[in-house]
Amino acid sequence: MRYFLLAFLLGLYSCSIIQDRSFSALQLKASDGDRQAQYDLGYRYRKGIGVQQDDEKAFYWFSKSADQGLIDGFHYVGWMYSNGKGVELDHRKGFYWELKGAEKGQVKSEANVGNMYMRGNGVNKNYTLGMEWLHKSAAKNNAHAQNSIGIVYREGLGVKQDDEQAFQWYLKAAKQGEPAAQSNIASLYMNGEGAEKNIKKALYWKKKCVDQNFPICLYEYALWHRNGIGVEKNHKTAFELFSKAAEQGHAPSVNYIGVMYDNGQFVSLDYDKAMAWFLKAATKGDKHAQNNIGLMYRSGRGVKKDYQKALDWFKKAQKNGDISANTNIGVLYFEGLGVVKNYDEAIKWFIKAAELGDIKAQMLLVKLYREGKVIPQDTEKSIYWFKKVMKGKVLRG
């Protein structure tokens, strides 16, 4: 037994020496100007293979390889600029390098250039060119491009919105193991959009995605457990899934951990911890967390009550697209909390939120137009917003 253990340890030691020599040899070749060695060294630093993960060093070596015309180097330099990894975020430079790769047939660059045209990242939005590049990549069986085409049809970006087309493209990508596509097709099955509603298949594809530890899948599966969608309501499982996604820096999951502490779901009610998690998510730009911080300041949960800070956070959230933040700003003006009471200003915010689909704002307008106390009574408008409320409740199940 001792001999076996000694042999095993010696084997590990010899492997370590071989790896060290291999890495040293790679460094030497890269330093001597070998562009493939430079790329390989960048890849090792990017993925932390045999060396501590370091995006700055990865970017340095990828750039060296790209400067010598290595096509895969073009892609990674572009990707790192577009994601702010190892270098300051710069979408224009990201597009420049990805386009260089795409024009040389780099399949991942083709997909990324397509998406950049579709979203207007680093280049003027152009749906036609976007779809051309996505189809080039998809024709080479690139799952990311196939999933992106599915999103184009799902959202109706430059094409007629078509859930059935979206489903077919998602399925192509999902069968190749693309986690985002697996998540997307699970949602279509769950909602009966683009395919007949099938909870069993929805769970099958969502679990496939969760098994890959993909943060968006972990987050969505957590929501299913928190709200009892397709599965039994289970706050413990939801918290565990949110935590796994949060460990990967997924801001919406970080926010939801705060929500669970704020509501005492599975974990003990703890406003201090809730606030800490909301702040963590807010610094990552999560609009819902920013709105939640505003609510904490408005009510004095976990912090000293401060209406001005509440307003500041609501405005941040509203600017970033949180719909309910409009309603919350309106409430402050309606009640004169931290601002001079102003019914006209409040109604303006309520209407803005209601038009965006916020049920709370719609219900407030139903009441205000029916009573006619702070705004002229208007039965037609009251009925109009009541119908919107009922339609929203139906859509939400």
Secondary structure, DSSP 8 states (H G I E B T S, - for coil): -HHHHHHHHHHHHHHHHHHHHHHHHHHHHHHTT-HHHHHHHHHHHHHTSSS---HHHHHHHHHHHHHTT-HHHHHHHHHHHHHTSSS---HHHHHHHHHHHHHTT-HHHHHHHHHHHHHTSSS---HHHHHHHHHHHHHTT-HHHHHHHHHHHHHTSSS---HHHHHHHHHHHHHTT-HHHHHHHHHHHHHTSSS---HHHHHHHHHHHHTTT-HHHHHHHHHHHHHTSSS---HHHHHHHHHHHHHTT-HHHHHHHHHHHHHTSSS---HHHHHHHHHHHHHTT-HHHHHHHHHHHHHTSSS---HHHHHHHHHHHHHTT-HHHHHHHHHHHHHTSSS---HHHHHHHHHHHHHTT-HHHHHHHHHHHHH-SSS---HHHHHHHHHHHHHHHHHT-
